[in-house]
Structure formats: C-alpha cells, structure tokens
C-alpha cells in the first residue's frame, strides 16, 4: 500500500465477514496493514483459503486467519466467534460486511412489518 501505516490497530483483533473479495477484502487488508490481527470469512472455503494466502503473504501468517461462515446460519456465526477467540484471544472490531436475504419474499413488503425488521436486526448478531 502506498499510504503510510500508523499501526493504529496494533494489538487489536478484527473480524470481517464476507471479506474474501471486493470491499470486505479491502477492509480486511487495510486493518491488517494498520496492525490488527484479522479473521476473514466467507461462505466458500476456496475463497477463504485464497484470501488468507494473499493477506498472509502481505502481512504475515500470524496476522491473518480465515473461517468458512455463512452469517445467515446461527451455528456458523457461533463457530466464527469461537475460532476468533481460540486463535486470537479477543475481538475488538466487528465489520459485518455480509448481506443476507432474510426471506424469499419481496424485500419492500418486509419493511412494512416493523416487528419482523426489528427481530431480524436483533437476531443477526445479538443473541
């Protein structure tokens, strides 16, 4: 990276969902560049492996790890958090970059039902 790092996230641990490509990958890369240990995740194992290899090559093997996680699945979210704690001992930063379609129905109809929306937002990470 051409911008000088301030290492302002040294000693911090970041979890970035949907971070094997695009904006999520860029966020994970910048957090690692600024000193954070980063756990990347994606629904597809091959994508996680590729992103981890690239990030470790640039930032070191101790700085980056990855887990397969579909954030729409409760068990996957729990496994992600357990793995972060196992490998890095803490979580300081959570970037919820993943998108999940909460229902096969029409999205605009969902927003008319405030109870559904409130429950969906609360159920994503707060349990």
Residue pairs with C-beta under 8 A, 6 or more apart in sequence:
1 29
1 30
1 33
5 33
5 34
5 35
6 34
7 34
7 35
8 34
8 35
9 31
9 34
9 35
9 36
9 92
9 93
10 34
10 35
10 36
11 35
12 35
12 36
12 37
12 92
12 93
13 36
13 37
13 38
13 39
13 84
13 88
13 89
13 90
13 91
13 92
13 93
14 28
14 31
14 36
14 37
14 38
14 39
14 91
14 92
14 93
14 94
14 95
15 38
15 39
15 41
15 80
15 81
15 84
15 91
15 93
15 94
15 95
16 24
16 27
16 28
16 31
16 38
16 39
16 40
16 41
16 95
16 97
17 24
17 41
17 69
17 71
17 80
17 95
17 96
17 97
17 98
18 24
18 41
18 42
18 71
18 97
18 98
18 99
19 25
19 27
19 28
19 38
19 40
19 41
19 42
19 51
19 95
19 97
20 40
20 41
20 42
20 44
20 47
20 48
20 50
20 51
20 66
21 42
21 47
21 51
23 97
24 40
24 95
24 97
24 98
25 40
25 51
27 95
27 97
28 38
28 40
28 51
28 55
28 64
28 95
29 55
29 58
29 59
31 38
31 93
31 95
32 38
32 55
32 58
32 59
32 63
32 64
33 58
33 59
36 63
36 92
36 93
37 62
37 63
37 64
37 65
37 88
38 55
38 59
38 63
38 64
38 65
39 64
39 65
39 66
39 67
39 80
39 83
39 84
39 87
39 88
40 48
40 51
40 52
40 55
40 64
40 65
40 66
40 67
41 48
41 66
41 67
41 68
41 69
41 71
41 80
41 98
42 48
42 51
42 66
42 68
42 69
43 68
43 69
43 70
44 68
45 68
48 66
48 67
48 68
49 66
51 66
52 64
52 65
52 66
55 63
55 64
56 63
56 64
65 83
65 87
65 88
67 79
67 80
67 83
67 84
68 76
69 76
69 77
69 79
69 80
70 76
71 77
71 96
71 98
71 100
71 124
72 100
72 101
74 127
77 125
81 91
84 91
85 91
94 125
96 124
96 125
100 124
101 107
102 110
102 116
102 120
103 110
110 116
110 117
110 120
111 117
